[in-house]
Amino acid sequence: MLDNTKKARPHLRALAVALATLACALTLASPTVAQALETQKCSAKPNGSGSSEVLGGSETRITWEGQADASEQVKSVTLTLPEGTSYSIDDARLTLLSGDDLMTRDRPKTEVSSDGQSVTFALDEDAPAGAYVRLELYKVVFPTSGGDEQMSASYTLADGSSHDLSDVPAISVTSVSPWDSAANWLKEQDWVRKWNENTFLRLFLNPPILVSSIPSVFQGFLMALAIVLVAFPLAIPFGFVLALMRISKLRVLRGIAGFYVNIVRGTPAFLQIYIAFFGLPLAGLQIPSYPLGVIVLAMNSAAYLCEIFRAGIQSIPKGQSEAARSLGMTSFQTMVYVIIPQTFRNVLPTMTSEFILLYKDTSLLAAVGVMEVVMYSKTIVASTGSITPYIVAALFYLVVTIPLARLVGKLEARMLGTDAGKRRKKTLKEAGVIDGDHIA
């Protein structure tokens, strides 16, 4: 049995060699498919200011490079851009690179045509075998949504056969907001370039920076509103209680209210903010920035509202209280039903003015890192070197203060008897100078 196995081994080796030879012959005999082009590079020129990013919504340039197979001649190459991408073929060009370092450039006569999202570069004469091809497409604008933008490519050989390229890498595009897109568009305008040639205008009113700053500063505007719309309603009852204490018959209550009002009104709000934000943590009391900012501003405004309410209460004629008491009302009922309604009506314009002041005082919180209007503007100024974001911040303050100031004027005019002209007419009628619409 062992002898038979030894005798069979030479035959098995011979069979294995024969099978290997046959497989090699079949491999050599089968046709190979030549890859005419292999993508070597596909990129877009960075268009981000001071960065290497490719931004959507802004013009850029696409460069594609491919190496042809040594035995193939390229007739045309077609690039298909992602949907939503715009481009121009005015300056599009095809270049053949050669030499050891690909430094020799040849620009053969090429016809560039477009069909939807596809751009075709067709050579009048076939490219030499093994040519290194570079395509450049200008004024390409990717969608503002950004992401990995995948292009596709195909080519035609001299024999008329067409093939697709599957190795085209995606281009990473950074998404931009409509505001940034508008700012980038402004940068390309001739009138903006001329405007920014003036140093003063460029520093204080740079159009692209003004537009791009709006979204960030708007976030600070919302924070400032969130602070003042909570702080002011909290300050109203606190200030009213202090006002009642100030006019109280009890000396202790008057002393406490007077001490608080004098301290708060006699020191800067900026100092009070610093004491709260840096003193409380040293004492071991940690309060988040937003509620602490609300508390500090509410306590500050309450001191001023106290004096406003006190003046309003004392402006009510004593005859009102005496009339209410004669009707059988208690002191509490007199205050609730007679004094307080008239007080709030009289002090409403002054309260609105205090609201405007409190809204502007939210800017002081920027010194302690609260991200409100001024803080967002300061961050942008530090990165751009332009004062324009502060101008944007001023506009957001004016959006609130100007309408409220007009409202104060109307309230005051209404309390005095409508506008000046009507007040004059009313006075003349009361004097008997005017009878109806005719002068007596």
VOPAGU-2260 file (C-alpha; in pm, 1 decimal, decimal comma):
REM VOPAGU-2260
SITE   aa  ch    i         X         Y         Z
SITE  MET   A    0       0,0       0,0       0,0
SITE  LEU   A    1     282,3     242,6      91,1
SITE  ASP   A    2     466,3     157,7    -231,1
SITE  ASN   A    3     156,5     243,6    -439,0
SITE  THR   A    4     131,5     585,7    -269,8
SITE  LYS   A    5     493,7     665,6    -342,0
SITE  LYS   A    6     447,6     567,6    -705,1
SITE  ALA   A    7     139,7     796,4    -737,2
SITE  ARG   A    8     317,1    1111,8    -605,6
SITE  PRO   A    9     506,0    1193,9    -931,5
SITE  HIS   A   10     179,3    1174,1   -1124,3
SITE  LEU   A   11       4,7    1409,4    -881,5
SITE  ARG   A   12     285,0    1664,7    -913,8
SITE  ALA   A   13     264,8    1647,1   -1290,6
SITE  LEU   A   14    -111,0    1696,3   -1281,8
SITE  ALA   A   15     -76,4    2003,1   -1055,0
SITE  VAL   A   16     182,4    2159,9   -1286,5
SITE  ALA   A   17     -42,9    2100,0   -1585,6
SITE  LEU   A   18    -340,7    2262,0   -1416,1
SITE  ALA   A   19    -134,1    2567,5   -1319,4
SITE  THR   A   20      -3,7    2602,9   -1673,3
SITE  LEU   A   21    -356,2    2581,2   -1812,7
SITE  ALA   A   22    -483,3    2847,8   -1571,4
SITE  CYS   A   23    -199,2    3080,7   -1664,3
SITE  ALA   A   24    -268,8    3029,1   -2034,1
SITE  LEU   A   25    -636,6    3105,3   -1989,1
SITE  THR   A   26    -551,6    3423,2   -1799,9
SITE  LEU   A   27    -318,4    3545,0   -2072,5
SITE  ALA   A   28    -566,8    3455,6   -2342,6
SITE  SER   A   29    -860,2    3649,0   -2186,2
SITE  PRO   A   30    -887,8    4014,8   -2298,0
SITE  THR   A   31    -810,2    4288,7   -2039,8
SITE  VAL   A   32   -1015,3    4602,9   -2010,8
SITE  ALA   A   33    -795,6    4910,9   -2014,9
SITE  GLN   A   34    -887,9    5196,3   -1783,7
SITE  ALA   A   35    -848,8    5505,2   -2001,8
SITE  LEU   A   36    -867,0    5764,5   -1725,0
SITE  GLU   A   37    -801,7    5754,5   -1353,3
SITE  THR   A   38    -889,5    6054,9   -1142,7
SITE  GLN   A   39    -581,6    6205,4    -983,1
SITE  LYS   A   40    -739,1    6514,4    -830,4
SITE  CYS   A   41   -1078,6    6675,5    -787,5
SITE  SER   A   42   -1101,8    6983,6    -571,8
SITE  ALA   A   43   -1256,7    7327,0    -535,6
SITE  LYS   A   44   -1071,7    7646,6    -455,8
SITE  PRO   A   45   -1132,4    7762,6     -96,0
SITE  ASN   A   46   -1347,3    8074,7     -85,9
SITE  GLY   A   47   -1381,9    8122,3     288,1
SITE  SER   A   48   -1229,7    8441,9     423,9
SITE  GLY   A   49    -902,7    8349,0     593,7
SITE  SER   A   50    -974,2    7976,1     586,3
SITE  SER   A   51    -936,1    7672,4     364,4
SITE  GLU   A   52   -1309,6    7602,0     352,1
SITE  VAL   A   53   -1525,1    7582,3      42,7
SITE  LEU   A   54   -1843,5    7775,4     120,0
SITE  GLY   A   55   -2177,8    7714,7     -42,8
SITE  GLY   A   56   -2344,5    8008,3    -211,0
SITE  SER   A   57   -2012,8    8168,0    -313,1
SITE  GLU   A   58   -1819,4    8145,4    -636,3
SITE  THR   A   59   -1537,0    7894,2    -650,4
SITE  ARG   A   60   -1333,9    7705,4    -911,1
SITE  ILE   A   61   -1339,5    7331,5    -973,3
SITE  THR   A   62   -1020,4    7157,5   -1084,9
SITE  TRP   A   63   -1026,7    6798,8   -1206,5
SITE  GLU   A   64    -717,0    6605,6   -1317,3
SITE  GLY   A   65    -692,6    6258,9   -1469,1
SITE  GLN   A   66    -422,4    6026,4   -1603,5
SITE  ALA   A   67    -498,4    5840,3   -1926,8
SITE  ASP   A   68    -389,7    5482,0   -1989,1
SITE  ALA   A   69     -66,9    5449,6   -2185,9
SITE  SER   A   70    -244,8    5291,0   -2482,1
SITE  GLU   A   71    -557,7    5507,9   -2492,9
SITE  GLN   A   72    -636,0    5844,8   -2646,3
SITE  VAL   A   73    -899,5    6067,4   -2487,3
SITE  LYS   A   74   -1141,9    6246,5   -2715,2
SITE  SER   A   75   -1365,9    6424,2   -2460,9
SITE  VAL   A   76   -1441,2    6441,4   -2089,3
SITE  THR   A   77   -1776,7    6527,8   -1929,8
SITE  LEU   A   78   -1821,6    6653,3   -1573,9
SITE  THR   A   79   -2165,6    6638,6   -1414,7
SITE  LEU   A   80   -2217,3    6872,8   -1122,2
SITE  PRO   A   81   -2456,5    6812,4    -829,6
SITE  GLU   A   82   -2812,3    6938,6    -857,9
SITE  GLY   A   83   -2854,5    7297,8    -753,7
SITE  THR   A   84   -2502,2    7394,5    -854,4
SITE  SER   A   85   -2459,0    7686,0   -1093,5
SITE  TYR   A   86   -2154,7    7749,1   -1312,0
SITE  SER   A   87   -2021,9    7934,0   -1614,2
SITE  ILE   A   88   -1836,5    7792,2   -1914,4
SITE  ASP   A   89   -1702,4    8127,1   -2032,1
SITE  ASP   A   90   -1352,9    8070,0   -1892,2
SITE  ALA   A   91   -1361,2    7690,6   -1874,9
SITE  ARG   A   92   -1048,8    7527,7   -2017,9
SITE  LEU   A   93    -871,2    7198,1   -2074,4
SITE  THR   A   94    -494,8    7168,7   -2026,6
SITE  LEU   A   95    -260,2    6881,4   -2108,0
SITE  LEU   A   96      27,0    6845,7   -1861,2
SITE  SER   A   97     347,9    6660,3   -1942,6
SITE  GLY   A   98     708,5    6635,5   -1831,1
SITE  ASP   A   99     865,5    6479,8   -1525,6
SITE  ASP   A  100     698,3    6725,6   -1288,5
SITE  LEU   A  101     394,5    6790,4   -1507,7
SITE  MET   A  102     518,8    7144,1   -1553,1
SITE  THR   A  103     483,7    7151,0   -1931,7
SITE  ARG   A  104     144,2    7282,1   -2027,1
SITE  ASP   A  105     -35,4    7257,0   -2355,9
SITE  ARG   A  106    -379,8    7397,8   -2419,8
SITE  PRO   A  107    -519,2    7229,5   -2727,1
SITE  LYS   A  108    -819,7    7371,0   -2907,7
SITE  THR   A  109   -1124,1    7256,8   -2714,2
SITE  GLU   A  110   -1496,6    7305,5   -2750,5
SITE  VAL   A  111   -1676,0    7343,9   -2418,3
SITE  SER   A  112   -2050,6    7287,2   -2408,8
SITE  SER   A  113   -2307,5    7248,6   -2134,1
SITE  ASP   A  114   -2626,4    7049,0   -2098,8
SITE  GLY   A  115   -2807,3    7100,5   -1770,7
SITE  GLN   A  116   -2564,8    7005,8   -1496,0
SITE  SER   A  117   -2315,8    6847,4   -1738,7
SITE  VAL   A  118   -2015,7    7023,1   -1896,2
SITE  THR   A  119   -1833,9    6854,7   -2186,2
SITE  PHE   A  120   -1475,6    6931,9   -2290,1
SITE  ALA   A  121   -1428,2    6802,0   -2646,8
SITE  LEU   A  122   -1084,2    6818,5   -2811,0
SITE  ASP   A  123   -1057,0    6899,3   -3181,1
SITE  GLU   A  124    -772,2    6647,6   -3200,0
SITE  ASP   A  125    -743,7    6340,4   -2982,0
SITE  ALA   A  126    -513,5    6374,8   -2683,4
SITE  PRO   A  127    -185,3    6182,1   -2703,8
SITE  ALA   A  128    -187,7    5835,5   -2552,0
SITE  GLY   A  129    -122,5    5841,9   -2179,8
SITE  ALA   A  130    -195,6    6216,4   -2154,8
SITE  TYR   A  131    -243,2    6387,9   -1820,6
SITE  VAL   A  132    -560,2    6600,8   -1847,4
SITE  ARG   A  133    -662,5    6898,2   -1633,6
SITE  LEU   A  134   -1010,1    7054,6   -1646,0
SITE  GLU   A  135   -1093,7    7390,0   -1489,1
SITE  LEU   A  136   -1446,2    7523,8   -1444,3
SITE  TYR   A  137   -1498,8    7875,6   -1305,8
SITE  LYS   A  138   -1779,3    8062,7   -1128,3
SITE  VAL   A  139   -1910,4    7745,5    -970,6
SITE  VAL   A  140   -2160,3    7808,1    -689,9
SITE  PHE   A  141   -2256,3    7511,6    -472,5
SITE  PRO   A  142   -2587,1    7509,7    -279,3
SITE  THR   A  143   -2583,4    7699,9      50,0
SITE  SER   A  144   -2693,4    7385,5     235,4
SITE  GLY   A  145   -2343,1    7244,2     191,4
SITE  GLY   A  146   -2236,6    6884,6     259,0
SITE  ASP   A  147   -2034,4    6637,7      53,0
SITE  GLU   A  148   -2107,5    6735,6    -304,8
SITE  GLN   A  149   -2051,3    6436,4    -532,3
SITE  MET   A  150   -1965,3    6497,3    -898,0
SITE  SER   A  151   -1965,5    6231,3   -1166,0
SITE  ALA   A  152   -1754,9    6209,3   -1481,4
SITE  SER   A  153   -1743,4    6020,5   -1809,6
SITE  TYR   A  154   -1508,2    6018,7   -2107,6
SITE  THR   A  155   -1498,5    5924,7   -2471,2
SITE  LEU   A  156   -1200,2    5759,3   -2642,0
SITE  ALA   A  157   -1071,3    5804,3   -2993,0
SITE  ASP   A  158   -1245,5    5484,4   -3103,8
SITE  GLY   A  159   -1580,8    5634,8   -3002,0
SITE  SER   A  160   -1635,8    5420,9   -2693,9
SITE  SER   A  161   -1770,6    5591,2   -2381,2
SITE  HIS   A  162   -1694,9    5504,6   -2020,1
SITE  ASP   A  163   -1789,6    5626,9   -1674,4
SITE  LEU   A  164   -1546,7    5722,7   -1400,8
SITE  SER   A  165   -1632,5    5586,9   -1059,2
SITE  ASP   A  166   -1336,3    5721,1    -861,9
SITE  VAL   A  167   -1429,6    6091,6    -849,4
SITE  PRO   A  168   -1399,2    6206,4    -484,1
SITE  ALA   A  169   -1667,0    6422,2    -324,1
SITE  ILE   A  170   -1602,1    6788,3    -248,9
SITE  SER   A  171   -1672,2    6895,1     108,8
SITE  VAL   A  172   -1876,2    7217,3     108,1
SITE  THR   A  173   -1948,4    7417,6     424,2
SITE  SER   A  174   -2307,6    7532,1     462,6
SITE  VAL   A  175   -2371,9    7906,2     494,3
SITE  SER   A  176   -2670,8    8106,2     606,4
SITE  PRO   A  177   -2855,9    8339,9     369,7
SITE  TRP   A  178   -2696,3    8629,0     559,5
SITE  ASP   A  179   -2343,9    8500,6     494,4
SITE  SER   A  180   -2435,8    8433,3     133,3
SITE  ALA   A  181   -2557,2    8792,5      97,6
SITE  ALA   A  182   -2237,6    8917,9     262,2
SITE  ASN   A  183   -2023,2    8718,5      21,2
SITE  TRP   A  184   -2222,8    8858,8    -268,6
SITE  LEU   A  185   -2164,7    9211,4    -141,4
SITE  LYS   A  186   -1790,3    9154,0    -127,4
SITE  GLU   A  187   -1788,8    9095,5    -502,4
SITE  GLN   A  188   -1970,7    9418,9    -586,0
SITE  ASP   A  189   -1766,7    9704,8    -729,2
SITE  TRP   A  190   -1946,7    9973,2    -529,5
SITE  VAL   A  191   -1869,3    9787,8    -205,5
SITE  ARG   A  192   -1500,3    9768,5    -295,1
SITE  LYS   A  193   -1495,5   10140,8    -364,6
SITE  TRP   A  194   -1687,5   10209,5     -42,6
SITE  ASN   A  195   -1437,2   10008,0     161,6
SITE  GLU   A  196   -1143,5   10192,8       8,7
SITE  ASN   A  197   -1228,6   10469,9     253,5
SITE  THR   A  198   -1077,2   10373,5     589,9
SITE  PHE   A  199   -1345,0   10545,2     798,7
SITE  LEU   A  200   -1633,7   10384,7     609,9
SITE  ARG   A  201   -1465,9   10043,7     612,9
SITE  LEU   A  202   -1416,8   10054,0     990,2
SITE  PHE   A  203   -1754,5   10191,5    1092,3
SITE  LEU   A  204   -1992,4   10075,2     818,8
SITE  ASN   A  205   -1857,1    9779,2     623,4
SITE  PRO   A  206   -2159,0    9644,0     425,4
SITE  PRO   A  207   -2057,5    9273,5     419,2
SITE  ILE   A  208   -1976,0    9270,6     790,2
SITE  LEU   A  209   -2295,3    9460,9     868,4
SITE  VAL   A  210   -2505,8    9196,8     692,5
SITE  SER   A  211   -2317,3    8895,8     831,1
SITE  SER   A  212   -2334,6    9037,1    1187,2
SITE  ILE   A  213   -2713,0    9057,6    1197,5
SITE  PRO   A  214   -2787,6    8690,0    1286,5
SITE  SER   A  215   -2537,1    8679,3    1574,2
SITE  VAL   A  216   -2633,9    9016,7    1717,8
SITE  PHE   A  217   -3000,3    8917,4    1683,5
SITE  GLN   A  218   -2936,5    8628,6    1924,0
SITE  GLY   A  219   -2804,0    8880,9    2173,9
SITE  PHE   A  220   -3110,9    9097,0    2107,9
SITE  LEU   A  221   -3334,8    8804,9    2203,7
SITE  MET   A  222   -3131,8    8750,1    2520,3
SITE  ALA   A  223   -3159,3    9118,4    2613,9
SITE  LEU   A  224   -3535,9    9106,0    2563,1
SITE  ALA   A  225   -3558,5    8785,7    2767,4
SITE  ILE   A  226   -3377,5    8960,1    3053,2
SITE  VAL   A  227   -3570,9    9285,9    3055,8
SITE  LEU   A  228   -3912,7    9124,2    2999,0
SITE  VAL   A  229   -3860,4    8919,3    3315,3
SITE  ALA   A  230   -3671,0    9174,9    3524,5
SITE  PHE   A  231   -3911,8    9464,9    3476,0
SITE  PRO   A  232   -4232,5    9281,3    3579,5
SITE  LEU   A  233   -4045,3    9157,6    3888,1
SITE  ALA   A  234   -3933,1    9510,1    3969,1
SITE  ILE   A  235   -4285,5    9658,6    3956,8
SITE  PRO   A  236   -4434,0    9489,6    4268,2
SITE  PHE   A  237   -4103,1    9520,3    4454,6
SITE  GLY   A  238   -4083,9    9891,0    4375,0
SITE  PHE   A  239   -4447,3    9946,0    4471,2
SITE  VAL   A  240   -4396,4    9780,3    4810,0
SITE  LEU   A  241   -4092,6   10000,4    4867,2
SITE  ALA   A  242   -4302,8   10304,3    4778,5
SITE  LEU   A  243   -4565,1   10209,6    5036,1
SITE  MET   A  244   -4289,1   10164,4    5291,1
SITE  ARG   A  245   -4148,4   10508,3    5204,6
SITE  ILE   A  246   -4480,9   10679,2    5281,4
SITE  SER   A  247   -4558,9   10456,5    5580,5
SITE  LYS   A  248   -4619,5   10612,0    5923,6
SITE  LEU   A  249   -4376,0   10361,3    6074,7
SITE  ARG   A  250   -4024,9   10504,6    6095,0
SITE  VAL   A  251   -3865,8   10158,1    6069,3
SITE  LEU   A  252   -4029,3   10085,4    5736,0
SITE  ARG   A  253   -3939,9   10428,7    5605,2
SITE  GLY   A  254   -3581,8   10382,3    5718,2
SITE  ILE   A  255   -3541,4   10040,8    5553,2
SITE  ALA   A  256   -3691,7   10155,5    5223,8
SITE  GLY   A  257   -3499,7   10481,8    5226,6
SITE  PHE   A  258   -3170,4   10305,3    5300,1
SITE  TYR   A  259   -3221,7   10059,9    5014,1
SITE  VAL   A  260   -3331,0   10323,6    4762,7
SITE  ASN   A  261   -3045,3   10558,5    4847,5
SITE  ILE   A  262   -2782,3   10284,5    4825,0
SITE  VAL   A  263   -2904,5   10147,2    4491,4
SITE  ARG   A  264   -2966,0   10486,8    4329,7
SITE  GLY   A  265   -2642,4   10627,0    4469,3
SITE  THR   A  266   -2413,7   10358,5    4322,2
SITE  PRO   A  267   -2356,4   10265,1    3955,7
SITE  ALA   A  268   -2548,4    9970,1    3818,7
SITE  PHE   A  269   -2218,8    9849,3    3671,3
SITE  LEU   A  270   -2071,1    9820,7    4022,5
SITE  GLN   A  271   -2376,6    9636,3    4149,7
SITE  ILE   A  272   -2341,7    9383,7    3865,7
SITE  TYR   A  273   -1974,6    9329,4    3949,7
SITE  ILE   A  274   -2050,6    9275,0    4318,2
SITE  ALA   A  275   -2321,5    9019,9    4235,6
SITE  PHE   A  276   -2131,0    8827,2    3968,2
SITE  PHE   A  277   -1792,1    8818,3    4140,1
SITE  GLY   A  278   -1879,6    8860,8    4505,7
SITE  LEU   A  279   -2145,9    8590,8    4539,0
SITE  PRO   A  280   -1923,4    8311,9    4396,0
SITE  LEU   A  281   -1652,4    8407,6    4648,5
SITE  ALA   A  282   -1913,6    8367,0    4920,0
SITE  GLY   A  283   -1991,2    8018,1    4789,1
SITE  LEU   A  284   -2318,8    8107,7    4620,2
SITE  GLN   A  285   -2325,9    7998,5    4254,5
SITE  ILE   A  286   -2611,0    8136,2    4045,0
SITE  PRO   A  287   -2630,7    8097,8    3663,5
SITE  SER   A  288   -2567,4    8413,1    3462,2
SITE  TYR   A  289   -2918,5    8459,6    3325,7
SITE  PRO   A  290   -3120,0    8446,3    3652,0
SITE  LEU   A  291   -2851,2    8646,6    3833,1
SITE  GLY   A  292   -2860,6    8916,1    3566,3
SITE  VAL   A  293   -3239,7    8929,7    3593,9
SITE  ILE   A  294   -3225,8    8961,0    3973,4
SITE  VAL   A  295   -2963,0    9238,5    3972,3
SITE  LEU   A  296   -3144,3    9448,0    3712,4
SITE  ALA   A  297   -3481,7    9393,4    3881,0
SITE  MET   A  298   -3347,1    9508,5    4217,4
SITE  ASN   A  299   -3184,7    9811,3    4054,7
SITE  SER   A  300   -3499,7    9910,1    3867,5
SITE  ALA   A  301   -3715,0    9858,7    4177,4
SITE  ALA   A  302   -3535,4   10146,6    4353,5
SITE  TYR   A  303   -3621,6   10385,5    4071,7
SITE  LEU   A  304   -3977,2   10255,4    4040,0
SITE  CYS   A  305   -4016,6   10312,8    4413,9
SITE  GLU   A  306   -3964,9   10685,8    4369,7
SITE  ILE   A  307   -4189,1   10688,9    4062,4
SITE  PHE   A  308   -4473,8   10521,8    4252,7
SITE  ARG   A  309   -4420,2   10739,6    4561,1
SITE  ALA   A  310   -4445,9   11054,8    4352,1
SITE  GLY   A  311   -4753,3   10914,8    4178,5
SITE  ILE   A  312   -4928,7   10834,5    4506,0
SITE  GLN   A  313   -4848,2   11171,3    4655,8
SITE  SER   A  314   -4975,5   11345,6    4343,6
SITE  ILE   A  315   -5329,8   11222,3    4409,3
SITE  PRO   A  316   -5524,5   11503,4    4579,9
SITE  LYS   A  317   -5610,8   11437,0    4942,3
SITE  GLY   A  318   -5970,1   11509,7    4858,9
SITE  GLN   A  319   -5985,8   11174,2    4681,4
SITE  SER   A  320   -5903,8   10990,9    5002,6
SITE  GLU   A  321   -6140,2   11203,5    5207,0
SITE  ALA   A  322   -6423,5   11141,2    4960,2
SITE  ALA   A  323   -6361,6   10767,2    4971,2
SITE  ARG   A  324   -6358,1   10766,1    5351,7
SITE  SER   A  325   -6680,4   10963,9    5356,7
SITE  LEU   A  326   -6839,5   10690,9    5148,4
SITE  GLY   A  327   -6747,3   10437,9    5413,2
SITE  MET   A  328   -6438,4   10288,9    5256,3
SITE  THR   A  329   -6156,3   10165,8    5474,0
SITE  SER   A  330   -5797,2   10279,5    5424,7
SITE  PHE   A  331   -5718,3    9954,4    5243,0
SITE  GLN   A  332   -6019,1    9988,4    5013,4
SITE  THR   A  333   -5931,5   10350,3    4942,0
SITE  MET   A  334   -5579,6   10254,2    4844,7
SITE  VAL   A  335   -5688,4    9959,3    4625,4
SITE  TYR   A  336   -5990,7   10110,5    4450,6
SITE  VAL   A  337   -5907,7   10482,7    4440,6
SITE  ILE   A  338   -5538,5   10561,6    4485,1
SITE  ILE   A  339   -5363,2   10274,8    4304,9
SITE  PRO   A  340   -5564,8   10289,3    3975,0
SITE  GLN   A  341   -5502,9   10663,9    3945,1
SITE  THR   A  342   -5137,3   10623,5    4042,8
SITE  PHE   A  343   -5062,0   10367,4    3771,8
SITE  ARG   A  344   -5243,3   10577,4    3515,0
SITE  ASN   A  345   -5039,5   10883,3    3605,7
SITE  VAL   A  346   -4700,3   10710,9    3618,5
SITE  LEU   A  347   -4744,2   10495,9    3306,5
SITE  PRO   A  348   -4532,9   10725,3    3082,0
SITE  THR   A  349   -4257,0   10740,1    3343,1
SITE  MET   A  350   -4265,8   10362,5    3385,7
SITE  THR   A  351   -4224,2   10323,0    3010,4
SITE  SER   A  352   -3919,4   10548,4    3025,1
SITE  GLU   A  353   -3779,1   10333,7    3305,1
SITE  PHE   A  354   -3835,1   10024,4    3089,4
SITE  ILE   A  355   -3629,5   10187,2    2812,3
SITE  LEU   A  356   -3348,2   10263,3    3057,7
SITE  LEU   A  357   -3354,1    9909,5    3192,9
SITE  TYR   A  358   -3338,9    9765,1    2842,2
SITE  LYS   A  359   -3032,6    9974,4    2765,4
SITE  ASP   A  360   -2874,4    9871,8    3096,9
SITE  THR   A  361   -2870,8    9509,8    2982,2
SITE  SER   A  362   -2558,5    9607,5    2787,4
SITE  LEU   A  363   -2373,5    9631,3    3121,2
SITE  LEU   A  364   -2403,8    9253,3    3157,0
SITE  ALA   A  365   -2157,2    9212,8    2871,2
SITE  ALA   A  366   -1881,5    9299,6    3118,9
SITE  VAL   A  367   -1950,1    8977,1    3309,9
SITE  GLY   A  368   -1985,4    8753,0    3004,9
SITE  VAL   A  369   -2362,3    8743,1    2954,3
SITE  MET   A  370   -2419,2    8686,0    2581,7
SITE  GLU   A  371   -2642,7    8980,2    2501,9
SITE  VAL   A  372   -2628,0    9239,3    2222,2
SITE  VAL   A  373   -2300,9    9407,7    2313,2
SITE  MET   A  374   -2123,3    9081,9    2395,9
SITE  TYR   A  375   -2206,8    8927,1    2058,2
SITE  SER   A  376   -2097,5    9248,0    1885,6
SITE  LYS   A  377   -1772,6    9254,5    2081,9
SITE  THR   A  378   -1694,5    8897,6    1973,8
SITE  ILE   A  379   -1742,7    8983,5    1606,2
SITE  VAL   A  380   -1538,7    9302,8    1637,4
SITE  ALA   A  381   -1250,9    9103,4    1784,6
SITE  SER   A  382   -1249,8    8866,9    1485,1
SITE  THR   A  383   -1307,1    9122,8    1208,1
SITE  GLY   A  384   -1130,1    9432,7    1336,6
SITE  SER   A  385   -1426,9    9645,1    1228,7
SITE  ILE   A  386   -1654,7    9859,3    1447,6
SITE  THR   A  387   -1951,9    9779,3    1222,2
SITE  PRO   A  388   -2102,9    9515,6    1459,5
SITE  TYR   A  389   -2139,9    9787,5    1723,5
SITE  ILE   A  390   -2342,1    9987,0    1471,0
SITE  VAL   A  391   -2563,5    9681,5    1422,4
SITE  ALA   A  392   -2604,2    9658,5    1801,0
SITE  ALA   A  393   -2709,5   10024,2    1811,3
SITE  LEU   A  394   -2975,1    9953,6    1548,5
SITE  PHE   A  395   -3119,5    9672,2    1759,4
SITE  TYR   A  396   -3141,5    9905,0    2059,2
SITE  LEU   A  397   -3313,8   10170,3    1848,6
SITE  VAL   A  398   -3568,4    9913,8    1725,9
SITE  VAL   A  399   -3704,8    9905,1    2081,2
SITE  THR   A  400   -3626,3   10249,1    2221,9
SITE  ILE   A  401   -3759,3   10470,3    1940,7
SITE  PRO   A  402   -4112,2   10316,5    1927,1
SITE  LEU   A  403   -4133,1   10318,4    2307,7
SITE  ALA   A  404   -4017,0   10680,4    2321,8
SITE  ARG   A  405   -4293,2   10774,1    2077,8
SITE  LEU   A  406   -4538,4   10579,0    2291,7
SITE  VAL   A  407   -4429,5   10777,1    2597,3
SITE  GLY   A  408   -4491,0   11100,3    2408,7
SITE  LYS   A  409   -4838,8   10990,0    2308,2
SITE  LEU   A  410   -4924,6   10881,1    2661,5
SITE  GLU   A  411   -4811,4   11212,0    2803,5
SITE  ALA   A  412   -5005,6   11402,7    2537,2
SITE  ARG   A  413   -5317,1   11198,4    2609,4
SITE  MET   A  414   -5291,0   11264,6    2981,2
SITE  LEU   A  415   -5263,5   11636,8    2908,7
SITE  GLY   A  416   -5559,2   11631,0    2670,4
SITE  THR   A  417   -5444,9   11489,7    2329,5
SITE  ASP   A  418   -5201,3   11686,5    2111,8
SITE  ALA   A  419   -5089,7   12048,0    2148,8
SITE  GLY   A  420   -5325,9   12185,3    1882,2
SITE  LYS   A  421   -5629,9   12022,5    2032,4
SITE  ARG   A  422   -5526,6   12131,8    2381,7
SITE  ARG   A  423   -5505,9   12491,3    2257,9
SITE  LYS   A  424   -5846,0   12468,8    2093,7
SITE  LYS   A  425   -5996,5   12324,9    2409,5
SITE  THR   A  426   -5854,7   12606,5    2617,9
SITE  LEU   A  427   -5998,0   12873,3    2385,7
SITE  LYS   A  428   -6338,3   12711,3    2395,8
SITE  GLU   A  429   -6331,5   12700,8    2771,7
SITE  ALA   A  430   -6243,8   13074,2    2771,7
SITE  GLY   A  431   -6540,5   13151,7    2545,2
SITE  VAL   A  432   -6323,0   13284,0    2263,3
SITE  ILE   A  433   -6438,4   13011,9    2021,2
SITE  ASP   A  434   -6801,2   12926,4    1974,1
SITE  GLY   A  435   -6820,6   12590,6    1801,0
SITE  ASP   A  436   -6603,7   12616,4    1491,6
SITE  HIS   A  437   -6626,3   12996,5    1462,0
SITE  ILE   A  438   -6444,2   13272,8    1641,6
SITE  ALA   A  439   -6682,7   13467,2    1863,7
